[in-house]
Amino acid sequence: MSDLENIVGISEPRAAKGSAGSGEQATGGQIEPTRFHATVPTSRGAVLRRFLGRYGTLIGFAIMFGAFSAVRPDVFPTWVSIRSIIDLAAPVIVLAVGLTVVLNAGEFDLAFPGAAALVSVVTVQASASLNQWAVPILVGLVVGVVTGLIGGALVAMRRAGSFIVTIALSAVWTALSFSLSHGGLTIPVHNETYLNVAFGRALGIPFTVYYAAALALAIYAMLRWTVFGRYVRAIGSNPTATRLSGVNMSITRVGAFTVMGFCAAAAGVIITSRAGQYSPQLGGGLFIPPFVAVFFGTSVLGARTFNVFGSVVGALFIGVLQSGLNILGASGWLGDGIIGVTLIVTLMLGTGRKAD
């Protein structure tokens, strides 16, 4: 048998037992047909790549958590620390799941930090004037929805890409927030009921965790089980076919950006309530983590697509990393660098293959 036969598993025609030298069978002179043996060898490397592509991100997450726990076993692996990590990740979760909707629609939104800053100054000033929490938060959410509507409408016009449009809008929203805060002054929160939005607890868990979980579940259900969610995913996967099928792509895009605007408003409320003030630097720290969380999430369980579960895991990953480095007394820039490197590594493992 040749080397090719050993590798592929194909045997040459064989003469029947008892045939003559010419290869004919003794009974009928027929040659036995070729037999194909489907015995393609399995590569251990391919199996390992598939395994790492599906579970590598979660394994890396567990290793990181275990490493921090081993270094500081008295502080890190405690319920107080875990609760603090989830609470810290809540605004990132809120922004990441909103960004998941926009990215599923094949668009980018870079305006949400400015929108969150604008909502923050509006809600803080409203809470001081009205001395309650419900109406200021409602006003802030409306402002966030309006910013999303404006962004979605401009993108739907297709005069420019969402990247350029939302960068411009981010500058506009940031300028408005500076104007309303008299040049970017810090505005403290004196309304105790507004502060309770972030500091209140139920069953020992901060309210912010419940807000983030509820919003993540709502957006997951929307993307998975509603017509709007199916349209969003269809536009992102094949816009030409979606347009030819009669879907109103402009309305769907506006809806996706509106969801992002609502999430930006919710994040702004959570951050100002937790910090007890509006700060002009609020928007700057919100830009990178949500994007990292969403793209990190594409490698979770080998999804290779933007998904709510992966985005939540990505946000928690960032929370664990930042909390662990803070406990170890590391500098903030080190955390940013590690987040970037870790994202690249996990995406390489998550795809399980090279780009074509």
N, C-alpha and C positions, 0 to 999 in steps of 0.2 A: 504493500500500500504506500502511495506517495505521501510527501509531506503535506500537500494540499488536501489530500483525503483526511489526514489526521486532524487538520485544523477545522475544515468546513464540515466534515462528516459525510462526504459523498463517496459512494463506492462505484467502481467501474462495473460494466456489465460482466456477469460471471456466467460461465457455461454451466448448464445443469449437470448434476451428478450423473456420471455414467455417459457423458457425451463424447463424441469423437473429437479428434484433434482440431477439427474446424470450428468447434464451439457449438455445434448443433446438439439439441437434446436427442436422446436415444429414441424417444417416442414420437416426436413430431418435428424435429429439426428447428425448433423455435429458440431464440435467444432470450434468456431471462431478462426482464426489464430492469432499468436502473432503479436503485433504491436510494431514497434520500433520508438521511438521519439528521433530524433537527437537534444537533448537539453542539450549538454554539456556546463556547465557554463563557462563563460569567466572570467579569473583571471585578476583583476585590476593590480596586480603586473606584470603579463606578458605583458600587454598592455604598462605599464610604462617602462618596460625594453626595449621593442621594440622601443618606442619613444626615449628614451635616447640613445639607440644604434645607431639610425639614426641621431639624431639632438643634442645629448649631447655635442659633441665636439664643434659644432658651437655656442651652447648656452654658454658654458664655455668661448669661445673666446670673445663673446659679453659682458659677465659679466666682464671679465678682462679689456677689453677696457673701459667699462663704469666706472669701479672702478678707473682706472688711470685718466680718464676724470673728475671724481668727485673730486679727490684729488687735481689735478692741472688743473682746467678748463681754466686757462689763457694760458696754454702752450700746453697741450697734444692734445685736440681735435681740432687742427687747421690744415689748409691745409699745412703749413710749416712743422709741425711735422709729418703729414701723409706722405708727400712726402719724408721726411727724413727716415721714417721707411721703405718705399718700396725700397728706394735707398740702405739702409743698408742691406736689405734682398736679394738684387739682386745676390750677389755671392753664397749665400746659396741656392737660387732657382736654379741657374745654376747647382750646384753640386748635389742637391737633385733630379732633374729630370734625370740627367745622372745616378745617383745611382739607380733610379727607374728601369731603363732598366736592369741593372746588377742583381738586386734582383728579377726581374720578370723572369730572366733566371735561377733562383735557385742558384746564386753564390754570393760571397762577393767580394768587392774591398776595400782594406785598403791601397792601394798604392797612391790614388789620392792626399793626402796632399803633399807627396814627389814630385809627378809629377807636381803639381801646383807650388811648390817652384822652381823646375828646369826650368819650362817654364818662371817663373818670372825673374830669373836672366838672362836667355838667351834674353828675349825681352828687358829688361832694357839696357843690354850691346849693343844689336843691335841698339836700338833707339839712343844711344849715338854715335855710329859709323856712322850710316846712316843719322841721323838728319831728320827722317821722321817717320810716324807712320804705314803706310800700310805694308811695307816689314817686319819690326820687328814683328808685330802682326801675319803676315802670317807664319814667321819662328817659332814663338812660338806655333801656332796652329799645325804646322807640327810636332814639337817636342812632343806635347801632344798626337797626334794621334799615333806616333811611340811608346810612352810609353804604350798606350793602346793595340796596336798590340802585343807588346812583352808580356805584361801580359796575354792577351787572348790566345796567342799561348802556353805559358807555362801551363796555366790552362787546355787548350784543350788536352794537352798530357796526363792528368789524372795521372801524377806521384805523385802528391800531391794535396791536396784540395786548393781551391782558397784562403781560409783564410791564410794558411801558405805561399803560393806563393806571395800573394800581400803584406804581412807583410815584406817579404824579399826584394821585389822590392821597397817598400817605403824607406827602409834603403839605397838601392842603389841610388835611385833618390835624396834622401836628401844628401847623401855623394857627389854626383856629383854637386849639387847646392852649397855646401860648397866649393868644389874644384874650381869651376868657379868664386866664389866670394872671392877667396884668403883667405879661412879659415872662411868664414861666415861674411865678412865685409858688412856693410850697403852701398848700392850703390844708390846715389840719381839720380833722373830723371831730366835732364836739357832740354829735348826736349818738347817744349810747345805743339806741335801737338799731342804728345803721351799723355800728361796730359789731353788734350781736349777730349780724348776718354771717360773718366769718368765724367769730369766736364761740358762737353757740354750739352745743353738743347734744346729741341724742344717742343713748346707749354707749356713751364714752367716745363716740366718733364725731369729729367736727362736721358741721353742716356743709362745709365746702366739699367734702367727699361725697355726700349725698347729691349735691348739685351736679358734680362732675359725672357721677354714675348715672343719674337720671338722664342727663343730656346725651351721654354716650349710648345708652340703651335706646333712646328715642331716635337718634340718627341712624343707629344700626337697623332698627325696624323700618325706618323710612327708606333707606337704601335697598333693603332686602325685599320688602313686601308691598311697597307702594308703586303706583304707576310713575310718579315723579322720580323715584329712585331708579327704576328701570331705565327711564329716559336719560338720566344723568350718566349712568354706566354705559349706556349705548352710545351716547355722544362721545364719551372718552375713548371707547374702543374702536368705533367706526363711524365718524361723523358723516361721511358721504352716504353710506347706507341708511343711517338714521334720518337724514334729510329727505332722501328719496322715499322713505316709508311714511312720510307725512308728519313727523314729529316737529312741533314748533320749538326749534332749537334756541331761538332768542329768549322765549319765556323760560325755558329750562335753565339757561345760563343765568338769567336774572335771579331765578329762584335759588340756584346754588350760591351765588354771591350774597344773597339775602340771608341765607342760613349762616354763612361765614360772618356777616355783620352782627347777627344776633349773638353768635358765640364770642366775638370780640367784645361786645358789650357785657356779656356775662363775666368774662375774664376780668374786664376792667372793674366791675363791681366787686368781685372777690378780692382783687389785689388792693384796692383802696380801703375796703372794709378791714382787711387783715393788717395793712400798714397803718391805718388810722390817719391817713393823709393822702392828698394828691401830690405827686412829685413830677416835675417835668421830665425826669429820666425814666419814667414808668414805661414808655413805649419802646425804648431802646433795648431793654432786656427781654422783650417778648418775641423778637424776630427769629433768632436761630433755633431755639429749643423746639417749637412746634414742627418746623420743617425736618429737623433731625428725627423727631419722634415718628413722623409720618413715613419718611423714607426708611427708617429703621424697621418700621412695622411691615414693610413689604417683604422682609426676609423671615418674618416669624411664621413658623410651620410651612415654609416654602411657598407662601402665598403668591409672591411676585406681582401682586396688585395692591392698590391702596385699599385698606380695610380698617374698620373701626377697632376691632380687637387688636390688630397689630399696632395701631396708633396708640392705644392705651398702654400696651406693653412697652412701647418705645418711650412714652412719657414717664412711666414708672422706672424704666432703666435710667433715664436721665436723673430722676429724683434720687435713686439709690446711689448713683455715682457722685452727684453733687453733695449729698448728705455724708457719704463716706469720706470724701476728701475734706469736707469741713471738719469732721470729727478728728481727722488726722492732722489738721492745721495746714493743709496745702493751700497754695495760692489759687485765686480764681482762674487765672489764665491757664493753669495746668489742667483744670477741669475741662475748659473749652477745647484744649488740644487733644485730650484723651477722648472726648466725645467725638471729635472729627475722625480720629484714627480708628476708634472702635466702630464707627458707622461704616467706614470703608471696608474693614475686615469682615464685619457681619454681612454686608451686602455681597461681598465676594463669596462668602460661604453660602449665603441664602440663594443666590442664583444657581449655584451648582454647575455653571458652565461659563465659558468665555463668550463675550459678545461677538456676534457674527461680523 
